[in-house]
């Protein structure tokens, strides 16, 4: 059994009500509950964390290394385009991670097309909506089961 950590950044706590035409109608609590169930079905444990505060996300990434987290699934929200500090935390802990976004950021405003995480992530998922979380969990499980391939 591996331990996964799902981290969601700023404003993702508003899913279901925030711009449903862009982010969908599914609430974060529903995504988390479904993700915990799927992780269990895949034989893993999943912890979920969301914060609007950059320092709390950084603290959680650093704590993940101490907790023995094997894989991180990260939706950095608006910090995607701004947070060198969160990037540095991920580099420091050296835990493999998938960057995920509900929307296809490349089809949106120009500033959203730049990510501080994509080049250091094991893989990236953009534009699959809430289903992207399931894809990320399955990909993380496959990655660990196959020795990082």
N, CA, C and O atoms as a DFTB+ gen file, in Angstrom:
596 C
 N C O
     1  1       0.845      -1.186       0.000
     2  2       0.000       0.000       0.000
     3  2       0.885       1.243       0.000
     4  3       1.841       1.346       0.769
     5  1       0.552       2.162      -0.862
     6  2       1.248       3.447      -0.925
     7  2       0.357       4.534      -0.345
     8  3      -0.864       4.395      -0.272
     9  1       1.001       5.614       0.064
    10  2       0.276       6.760       0.607
    11  2       0.331       7.888      -0.407
    12  3       1.411       8.315      -0.816
    13  1      -0.826       8.361      -0.806
    14  2      -0.955       9.476      -1.737
    15  2      -1.444      10.704      -0.979
    16  3      -2.135      10.601       0.035
    17  1      -1.069      11.857      -1.495
    18  2      -1.542      13.125      -0.949
    19  2      -2.132      13.943      -2.082
    20  3      -1.463      14.205      -3.081
    21  1      -3.377      14.342      -1.927
    22  2      -4.051      15.222      -2.886
    23  2      -4.047      16.627      -2.313
    24  3      -4.620      16.876      -1.252
    25  1      -3.398      17.547      -3.020
    26  2      -3.314      18.938      -2.586
    27  2      -4.052      19.814      -3.580
    28  3      -3.792      19.757      -4.782
    29  1      -4.965      20.615      -3.081
    30  2      -5.698      21.584      -3.895
    31  2      -5.428      22.981      -3.369
    32  3      -5.510      23.233      -2.167
    33  1      -5.109      23.878      -4.273
    34  2      -4.743      25.234      -3.923
    35  2      -5.918      26.188      -3.834
    36  3      -7.061      25.774      -3.643
    37  1      -5.618      27.487      -3.977
    38  2      -6.593      28.538      -3.711
    39  2      -7.834      28.474      -4.597
    40  3      -7.775      28.172      -5.789
    41  1      -8.939      28.770      -3.964
    42  2     -10.266      28.886      -4.562
    43  2     -10.887      27.564      -4.978
    44  3     -12.035      27.539      -5.421
    45  1     -10.157      26.470      -4.846
    46  2     -10.745      25.184      -5.211
    47  2     -11.786      24.742      -4.196
    48  3     -12.598      23.863      -4.487
    49  1     -11.776      25.334      -3.018
    50  2     -12.837      25.094      -2.042
    51  2     -14.184      25.612      -2.542
    52  3     -15.226      25.267      -1.983
    53  1     -14.172      26.434      -3.583
    54  2     -15.411      26.997      -4.134
    55  2     -15.965      26.192      -5.308
    56  3     -16.946      26.597      -5.933
    57  1     -15.335      25.046      -5.609
    58  2     -15.824      24.247      -6.732
    59  2     -17.296      23.902      -6.541
    60  3     -17.762      23.666      -5.427
    61  1     -17.993      23.882      -7.629
    62  2     -19.426      23.636      -7.607
    63  2     -20.221      24.916      -7.713
    64  3     -21.344      24.920      -8.217
    65  1     -19.630      26.017      -7.230
    66  2     -20.303      27.312      -7.322
    67  2     -19.467      28.337      -8.084
    68  3     -20.006      29.312      -8.607
    69  1     -18.178      28.124      -8.148
    70  2     -17.273      29.069      -8.812
    71  2     -17.189      28.765     -10.302
    72  3     -16.699      27.706     -10.692
    73  1     -17.653      29.663     -11.114
    74  2     -17.552      29.552     -12.568
    75  2     -17.774      28.117     -13.059
    76  3     -16.863      27.509     -13.620
    77  1     -18.975      27.576     -12.850
    78  2     -19.213      26.188     -13.237
    79  2     -19.036      25.935     -14.744
    80  3     -18.792      24.802     -15.161
    81  1     -19.158      26.983     -15.544
    82  2     -18.925      26.821     -16.976
    83  2     -17.454      26.531     -17.277
    84  3     -17.140      25.965     -18.324
    85  1     -16.556      26.911     -16.375
    86  2     -15.116      26.660     -16.546
    87  2     -14.682      25.441     -15.732
    88  3     -13.960      24.582     -16.238
    89  1     -15.124      25.363     -14.462
    90  2     -14.618      24.358     -13.537
    91  2     -15.584      23.211     -13.256
    92  3     -15.223      22.271     -12.547
    93  1     -16.792      23.264     -13.789
    94  2     -17.764      22.213     -13.568
    95  2     -18.593      22.445     -12.325
    96  3     -18.375      23.404     -11.585
    97  1     -19.546      21.559     -12.102
    98  2     -20.495      21.697     -11.005
    99  2     -20.179      20.790      -9.825
   100  3     -20.884      20.827      -8.817
   101  1     -19.144      19.985      -9.930
   102  2     -18.794      19.054      -8.856
   103  2     -18.061      19.784      -7.736
   104  3     -17.130      20.549      -7.987
   105  1     -18.486      19.542      -6.503
   106  2     -17.849      20.176      -5.341
   107  2     -16.545      19.466      -4.985
   108  3     -16.381      18.277      -5.258
   109  1     -15.632      20.199      -4.380
   110  2     -14.360      19.620      -3.973
   111  2     -14.570      18.466      -3.001
   112  3     -13.881      17.450      -3.089
   113  1     -15.505      18.610      -2.084
   114  2     -15.749      17.534      -1.113
   115  2     -16.161      16.241      -1.819
   116  3     -15.812      15.150      -1.368
   117  1     -16.899      16.360      -2.920
   118  2     -17.299      15.176      -3.693
   119  2     -16.097      14.571      -4.421
   120  3     -15.949      13.350      -4.472
   121  1     -15.246      15.423      -4.980
   122  2     -14.032      14.948      -5.645
   123  2     -13.149      14.218      -4.638
   124  3     -12.626      13.141      -4.924
   125  1     -12.988      14.811      -3.462
   126  2     -12.144      14.190      -2.440
   127  2     -12.715      12.848      -1.991
   128  3     -11.977      11.870      -1.874
   129  1     -14.006      12.796      -1.743
   130  2     -14.622      11.542      -1.282
   131  2     -14.480      10.450      -2.343
   132  3     -14.141       9.310      -2.024
   133  1     -14.735      10.795      -3.585
   134  2     -14.599       9.822      -4.668
   135  2     -13.137       9.389      -4.815
   136  3     -12.860       8.218      -5.075
   137  1     -12.218      10.314      -4.652
   138  2     -10.796      10.007      -4.773
   139  2     -10.325       9.088      -3.657
   140  3      -9.539       8.173      -3.904
   141  1     -10.791       9.316      -2.432
   142  2     -10.433       8.451      -1.305
   143  2     -10.942       7.034      -1.564
   144  3     -10.229       6.064      -1.309
   145  1     -12.174       6.910      -2.069
   146  2     -12.741       5.588      -2.382
   147  2     -11.913       4.884      -3.453
   148  3     -11.567       3.711      -3.313
   149  1     -11.599       5.613      -4.524
   150  2     -10.833       5.009      -5.615
   151  2      -9.448       4.591      -5.137
   152  3      -8.991       3.494      -5.459
   153  1      -8.776       5.443      -4.378
   154  2      -7.454       5.090      -3.862
   155  2      -7.534       3.800      -3.053
   156  3      -6.673       2.930      -3.183
   157  1      -8.558       3.676      -2.224
   158  2      -8.754       2.448      -1.450
   159  2      -8.974       1.243      -2.347
   160  3      -8.415       0.172      -2.109
   161  1      -9.787       1.420      -3.377
   162  2     -10.027       0.337      -4.338
   163  2      -8.739      -0.092      -5.031
   164  3      -8.568      -1.260      -5.379
   165  1      -7.838       0.861      -5.226
   166  2      -6.555       0.567      -5.874
   167  2      -5.520       0.046      -4.874
   168  3      -4.400      -0.294      -5.254
   169  1      -5.900      -0.015      -3.597
   170  2      -5.012      -0.551      -2.570
   171  2      -4.111       0.476      -1.925
   172  3      -3.059       0.138      -1.383
   173  1      -4.526       1.746      -1.984
   174  2      -3.704       2.826      -1.444
   175  2      -4.487       3.654      -0.430
   176  3      -5.707       3.537      -0.307
   177  1      -3.763       4.475       0.276
   178  2      -4.347       5.421       1.221
   179  2      -4.189       6.823       0.630
   180  3      -3.132       7.155       0.094
   181  1      -5.226       7.637       0.726
   182  2      -5.189       9.001       0.198
   183  2      -5.572       9.988       1.281
   184  3      -6.589       9.833       1.956
   185  1      -4.729      11.017       1.436
   186  2      -5.022      12.138       2.321
   187  2      -5.284      13.354       1.444
   188  3      -4.635      13.539       0.415
   189  1      -6.233      14.176       1.855
   190  2      -6.613      15.351       1.073
   191  2      -6.338      16.619       1.875
   192  3      -6.517      16.657       3.093
   193  1      -5.902      17.651       1.164
   194  2      -5.602      18.929       1.802
   195  2      -5.906      20.041       0.814
   196  3      -5.551      19.955      -0.362
   197  1      -6.564      21.081       1.297
   198  2      -6.834      22.274       0.490
   199  2      -6.550      23.491       1.332
   200  3      -6.872      23.533       2.520
   201  1      -5.936      24.494       0.699
   202  2      -5.729      25.763       1.385
   203  2      -5.666      26.888       0.367
   204  3      -5.245      26.707      -0.776
   205  1      -6.097      28.047       0.817
   206  2      -5.967      29.265       0.020
   207  2      -4.659      29.989       0.327
   208  3      -4.347      30.999      -0.304
   209  1      -3.896      29.481       1.290
   210  2      -2.680      30.146       1.756
   211  2      -1.437      29.411       1.239
   212  3      -1.273      28.211       1.460
   213  1      -0.592      30.134       0.569
   214  2       0.615      29.549      -0.010
   215  2       1.488      28.875       1.047
   216  3       1.987      27.771       0.829
   217  1       1.671      29.532       2.183
   218  2       2.552      28.954       3.208
   219  2       1.997      27.644       3.760
   220  3       2.771      26.762       4.132
   221  1       0.684      27.498       3.820
   222  2       0.098      26.248       4.299
   223  2       0.327      25.117       3.296
   224  3       0.555      23.974       3.691
   225  1       0.267      25.429       2.014
   226  2       0.552      24.421       0.991
   227  2       2.012      23.985       1.065
   228  3       2.319      22.797       0.963
   229  1       2.895      24.941       1.242
   230  2       4.322      24.641       1.376
   231  2       4.564      23.783       2.621
   232  3       5.286      22.788       2.561
   233  1       3.962      24.168       3.739
   234  2       4.105      23.379       4.965
   235  2       3.614      21.947       4.758
   236  3       4.225      20.999       5.251
   237  1       2.511      21.795       4.026
   238  2       1.957      20.440       3.818
   239  2       2.862      19.607       2.925
   240  3       3.026      18.410       3.159
   241  1       3.448      20.215       1.914
   242  2       4.402      19.493       1.059
   243  2       5.599      19.052       1.887
   244  3       6.036      17.905       1.780
   245  1       6.130      19.938       2.702
   246  2       7.276      19.581       3.539
   247  2       6.909      18.469       4.528
   248  3       7.702      17.557       4.761
   249  1       5.722      18.545       5.101
   250  2       5.263      17.512       6.039
   251  2       5.083      16.175       5.328
   252  3       5.272      15.123       5.938
   253  1       4.727      16.203       4.069
   254  2       4.523      14.968       3.306
   255  2       5.775      14.105       3.311
   256  3       5.684      12.880       3.391
   257  1       6.934      14.729       3.228
   258  2       8.188      13.971       3.254
   259  2       8.370      13.275       4.609
   260  3       8.835      12.137       4.672
   261  1       8.005      13.957       5.668
   262  2       8.123      13.372       7.008
   263  2       7.090      12.279       7.241
   264  3       7.330      11.341       8.001
   265  1       5.932      12.404       6.580
   266  2       4.832      11.447       6.740
   267  2       5.001      10.200       5.874
   268  3       4.218       9.257       5.990
   269  1       6.003      10.186       5.016
   270  2       6.200       9.030       4.147
   271  2       5.258       8.969       2.964
   272  3       4.957       7.883       2.469
   273  1       4.789      10.112       2.504
   274  2       3.926      10.150       1.323
   275  2       4.735       9.676       0.111
   276  3       5.869      10.102      -0.106
   277  1       4.125       8.791      -0.663
   278  2       4.801       8.209      -1.824
   279  2       4.549       8.971      -3.120
   280  3       5.358       8.914      -4.046
   281  1       3.423       9.687      -3.184
   282  2       3.067      10.377      -4.427
   283  2       2.098      11.508      -4.101
   284  3       1.217      11.368      -3.253
   285  1       2.281      12.635      -4.792
   286  2       1.415      13.803      -4.611
   287  2       0.653      14.070      -5.896
   288  3       1.210      13.998      -6.992
   289  1      -0.610      14.374      -5.749
   290  2      -1.425      14.883      -6.853
   291  2      -1.733      16.329      -6.490
   292  3      -2.330      16.608      -5.451
   293  1      -1.317      17.241      -7.359
   294  2      -1.345      18.667      -7.040
   295  2      -2.149      19.459      -8.053
   296  3      -1.851      19.455      -9.248
   297  1      -3.177      20.141      -7.555
   298  2      -3.846      21.185      -8.332
   299  2      -3.492      22.496      -7.635
   300  3      -4.138      22.870      -6.656
   301  1      -2.469      23.197      -8.133
   302  2      -2.022      24.403      -7.439
   303  2      -2.922      25.612      -7.632
   304  3      -2.647      26.675      -7.075
   305  1      -3.997      25.473      -8.415
   306  2      -4.889      26.605      -8.634
   307  2      -4.122      27.798      -9.167
   308  3      -3.240      27.637     -10.011
   309  1      -4.438      28.976      -8.698
   310  2      -3.802      30.208      -9.152
   311  2      -2.315      30.282      -8.859
   312  3      -1.600      31.068      -9.481
   313  1      -1.833      29.467      -7.911
   314  2      -0.396      29.464      -7.636
   315  2       0.400      28.812      -8.768
   316  3       1.628      28.893      -8.794
   317  1      -0.292      28.175      -9.687
   318  2       0.367      27.581     -10.858
   319  2       1.265      28.590     -11.548
   320  3       2.360      28.257     -12.001
   321  1       0.797      29.812     -11.624
   322  2       1.439      30.844     -12.429
   323  2       2.294      31.801     -11.606
   324  3       2.862      32.751     -12.146
   325  1       2.390      31.554     -10.290
   326  2       3.050      32.549      -9.437
   327  2       3.998      31.997      -8.384
   328  3       4.852      32.741      -7.901
   329  1       3.889      30.740      -8.010
   330  2       4.552      30.292      -6.783
   331  2       5.875      29.556      -7.014
   332  3       5.913      28.339      -7.195
   333  1       6.935      30.324      -7.002
   334  2       8.278      29.740      -7.018
   335  2       8.515      29.013      -5.694
   336  3       9.181      27.978      -5.668
   337  1       7.981      29.539      -4.611
   338  2       8.192      28.938      -3.289
   339  2       7.583      27.537      -3.200
   340  3       8.205      26.634      -2.641
   341  1       6.385      27.343      -3.737
   342  2       5.773      26.011      -3.731
   343  2       6.554      25.072      -4.643
   344  3       6.734      23.897      -4.320
   345  1       7.011      25.578      -5.764
   346  2       7.861      24.789      -6.655
   347  2       9.109      24.319      -5.906
   348  3       9.471      23.144      -5.971
   349  1       9.759      25.234      -5.201
   350  2      10.970      24.899      -4.466
   351  2      10.711      23.838      -3.400
   352  3      11.557      22.974      -3.170
   353  1       9.558      23.895      -2.753
   354  2       9.207      22.889      -1.745
   355  2       9.082      21.508      -2.391
   356  3       9.552      20.514      -1.837
   357  1       8.453      21.451      -3.552
   358  2       8.316      20.170      -4.250
   359  2       9.670      19.629      -4.693
   360  3       9.919      18.426      -4.611
   361  1      10.534      20.504      -5.155
   362  2      11.885      20.073      -5.524
   363  2      12.645      19.570      -4.298
   364  3      13.397      18.600      -4.390
   365  1      12.457      20.219      -3.161
   366  2      13.186      19.863      -1.947
   367  2      12.794      18.482      -1.428
   368  3      13.657      17.718      -0.994
   369  1      11.500      18.154      -1.468
   370  2      11.064      16.877      -0.892
   371  2      11.256      15.710      -1.856
   372  3      11.329      14.559      -1.426
   373  1      11.336      15.991      -3.128
   374  2      11.603      14.973      -4.144
   375  2      10.588      13.843      -4.150
   376  3      10.933      12.688      -4.400
   377  1       9.342      14.179      -3.876
   378  2       8.246      13.211      -3.974
   379  2       7.666      13.353      -5.379
   380  3       7.361      14.469      -5.802
   381  1       7.507      12.258      -6.108
   382  2       6.931      12.376      -7.446
   383  2       5.516      12.955      -7.366
   384  3       4.783      12.707      -6.409
   385  1       5.146      13.735      -8.399
   386  2       3.811      14.326      -8.393
   387  2       3.267      14.526      -9.795
   388  3       4.005      14.631     -10.775
   389  1       1.958      14.575      -9.847
   390  2       1.218      14.902     -11.062
   391  2       0.583      16.265     -10.850
   392  3      -0.046      16.513      -9.822
   393  1       0.751      17.146     -11.826
   394  2       0.067      18.439     -11.832
   395  2      -1.263      18.246     -12.547
   396  3      -1.313      17.673     -13.636
   397  1      -2.325      18.718     -11.938
   398  2      -3.660      18.540     -12.507
   399  2      -4.401      19.874     -12.523
   400  3      -4.258      20.694     -11.616
   401  1      -5.190      20.069     -13.569
   402  2      -6.050      21.246     -13.685
   403  2      -7.392      20.821     -14.264
   404  3      -7.452      20.037     -15.212
   405  1      -8.454      21.339     -13.693
   406  2      -9.794      21.025     -14.182
   407  2     -10.015      21.533     -15.600
   408  3     -10.601      20.845     -16.435
   409  1      -9.540      22.743     -15.859
   410  2      -9.719      23.345     -17.180
   411  2      -8.458      23.162     -18.015
   412  3      -7.384      22.873     -17.488
   413  1      -8.604      23.330     -19.302
   414  2      -7.448      23.333     -20.193
   415  2      -6.858      24.735     -20.153
   416  3      -7.317      25.632     -20.860
   417  1      -5.854      24.914     -19.335
   418  2      -5.285      26.249     -19.140
   419  2      -4.677      26.811     -20.423
   420  3      -4.519      28.025     -20.551
   421  1      -4.337      25.948     -21.363
   422  2      -3.749      26.412     -22.624
   423  2      -4.793      27.018     -23.561
   424  3      -4.446      27.663     -24.550
   425  1      -6.058      26.810     -23.248
   426  2      -7.142      27.376     -24.042
   427  2      -7.743      28.603     -23.365
   428  3      -8.810      29.076     -23.755
   429  1      -7.056      29.111     -22.357
   430  2      -7.560      30.241     -21.592
   431  2      -6.645      31.447     -21.763
   432  3      -5.877      31.511     -22.723
   433  1      -6.720      32.393     -20.848
   434  2      -5.914      33.604     -20.945
   435  2      -4.428      33.252     -21.032
   436  3      -3.985      32.222     -20.523
   437  1      -3.681      34.124     -21.682
   438  2      -2.259      33.858     -21.904
   439  2      -1.493      33.626     -20.602
   440  3      -0.637      32.744     -20.535
   441  1      -1.802      34.418     -19.563
   442  2      -1.061      34.257     -18.304
   443  2      -1.284      32.902     -17.672
   444  3      -0.440      32.449     -16.898
   445  1      -2.395      32.232     -17.973
   446  2      -2.677      30.908     -17.401
   447  2      -1.931      29.792     -18.123
   448  3      -1.966      28.643     -17.684
   449  1      -1.272      30.107     -19.200
   450  2      -0.584      29.092     -19.991
   451  2       0.826      28.812     -19.495
   452  3       1.514      27.949     -20.039
   453  1       1.259      29.527     -18.475
   454  2       2.575      29.314     -17.892
   455  2       2.422      28.632     -16.532
   456  3       1.643      29.073     -15.688
   457  1       3.177      27.554     -16.335
   458  2       3.137      26.838     -15.066
   459  2       4.545      26.730     -14.492
   460  3       5.502      26.444     -15.211
   461  1       4.654      26.962     -13.190
   462  2       5.915      26.772     -12.493
   463  2       6.144      25.309     -12.097
   464  3       7.149      24.989     -11.462
   465  1       5.217      24.424     -12.468
   466  2       5.271      23.039     -12.018
   467  2       5.395      22.004     -13.132
   468  3       5.935      20.921     -12.908
   469  1       4.914      22.317     -14.304
   470  2       4.854      21.315     -15.370
   471  2       6.197      20.693     -15.696
   472  3       6.274      19.494     -15.963
   473  1       7.249      21.482     -15.679
   474  2       8.562      20.949     -16.062
   475  2       9.199      20.071     -14.989
   476  3      10.170      19.370     -15.273
   477  1       8.680      20.094     -13.772
   478  2       9.234      19.238     -12.714
   479  2       8.266      18.130     -12.302
   480  3       8.616      17.267     -11.498
   481  1       7.050      18.151     -12.850
   482  2       6.050      17.124     -12.549
   483  2       6.373      15.840     -13.309
   484  3       6.985      15.878     -14.376
   485  1       5.957      14.710     -12.753
   486  2       6.094      13.449     -13.474
   487  2       5.186      13.418     -14.687
   488  3       5.536      12.848     -15.721
   489  1       4.023      14.031     -14.559
   490  2       3.110      14.191     -15.678
   491  2       2.101      15.278     -15.331
   492  3       2.033      15.754     -14.199
   493  1       1.324      15.652     -16.335
   494  2       0.351      16.740     -16.175
   495  2      -0.964      16.344     -16.831
   496  3      -0.985      15.702     -17.881
   497  1      -2.053      16.738     -16.197
   498  2      -3.393      16.516     -16.746
   499  2      -4.129      17.846     -16.779
   500  3      -4.259      18.516     -15.754
   501  1      -4.606      18.222     -17.946
   502  2      -5.297      19.496     -18.126
   503  2      -6.626      19.253     -18.839
   504  3      -6.680      18.544     -19.844
   505  1      -7.689      19.842     -18.314
   506  2      -8.935      19.925     -19.052
   507  2      -9.866      18.740     -18.970
   508  3     -10.810      18.661     -19.756
   509  1      -9.648      17.820     -18.062
   510  2     -10.536      16.668     -17.938
   511  2     -11.622      16.878     -16.891
   512  3     -12.388      15.957     -16.609
   513  1     -11.702      18.068     -16.312
   514  2     -12.675      18.321     -15.264
   515  2     -12.406      17.442     -14.059
   516  3     -11.263      17.061     -13.804
   517  1     -13.452      17.119     -13.320
   518  2     -13.314      16.303     -12.117
   519  2     -12.775      14.913     -12.436
   520  3     -12.126      14.292     -11.594
   521  1     -13.035      14.423     -13.638
   522  2     -12.535      13.105     -14.043
   523  2     -11.008      13.057     -14.032
   524  3     -10.429      11.980     -13.892
   525  1     -10.360      14.190     -14.176
   526  2      -8.909      14.245     -14.149
   527  2      -8.323      13.728     -12.846
   528  3      -7.219      13.183     -12.834
   529  1      -9.047      13.893     -11.755
   530  2      -8.560      13.390     -10.471
   531  2      -8.493      11.859     -10.484
   532  3      -7.542      11.265      -9.976
   533  1      -9.513      11.233     -11.070
   534  2      -9.480       9.774     -11.201
   535  2      -8.317       9.343     -12.083
   536  3      -7.598       8.401     -11.750
   537  1      -8.132      10.020     -13.195
   538  2      -7.021       9.694     -14.086
   539  2      -5.683       9.836     -13.364
   540  3      -4.795       9.000     -13.527
   541  1      -5.539      10.893     -12.570
   542  2      -4.293      11.125     -11.842
   543  2      -4.034      10.011     -10.826
   544  3      -2.903       9.539     -10.702
   545  1      -5.066       9.589     -10.103
   546  2      -4.898       8.506      -9.131
   547  2      -4.499       7.205      -9.808
   548  3      -3.618       6.489      -9.333
   549  1      -5.149       6.910     -10.909
   550  2      -4.816       5.687     -11.642
   551  2      -3.389       5.757     -12.183
   552  3      -2.658       4.768     -12.146
   553  1      -2.997       6.925     -12.682
   554  2      -1.645       7.088     -13.207
   555  2      -0.606       6.969     -12.092
   556  3       0.437       6.343     -12.282
   557  1      -0.883       7.562     -10.936
   558  2       0.043       7.476      -9.805
   559  2       0.193       6.028      -9.345
   560  3       1.304       5.578      -9.063
   561  1      -0.909       5.307      -9.269
   562  2      -0.866       3.906      -8.870
   563  2      -0.052       3.090      -9.860
   564  3       0.762       2.255      -9.465
   565  1      -0.269       3.330     -11.135
   566  2       0.480       2.630     -12.180
   567  2       1.968       2.953     -12.085
   568  3       2.812       2.064     -12.194
   569  1       2.278       4.207     -11.885
   570  2       3.670       4.664     -11.783
   571  2       4.395       3.923     -10.653
   572  3       5.500       3.418     -10.852
   573  1       3.779       3.858      -9.478
   574  2       4.412       3.217      -8.340
   575  2       4.472       1.698      -8.508
   576  3       5.445       1.068      -8.094
   577  1       3.449       1.116      -9.108
   578  2       3.423      -0.335      -9.303
   579  2       4.474      -0.792     -10.313
   580  3       4.899      -1.947     -10.301
   581  1       4.884       0.120     -11.180
   582  2       5.834      -0.219     -12.227
   583  2       7.207       0.405     -11.994
   584  3       7.969       0.622     -12.936
   585  1       7.506       0.684     -10.754
   586  2       8.824       1.175     -10.409
   587  2       9.197       2.511     -11.006
   588  3      10.368       2.769     -11.283
   589  1       8.215       3.352     -11.204
   590  2       8.485       4.698     -11.722
   591  2       8.411       4.811     -13.233
   592  3       8.801       5.832     -13.800
   593  1       7.919       3.780     -13.885
   594  2       7.755       3.847     -15.348
   595  2       6.316       4.121     -15.718
   596  3       5.990       4.211     -16.902
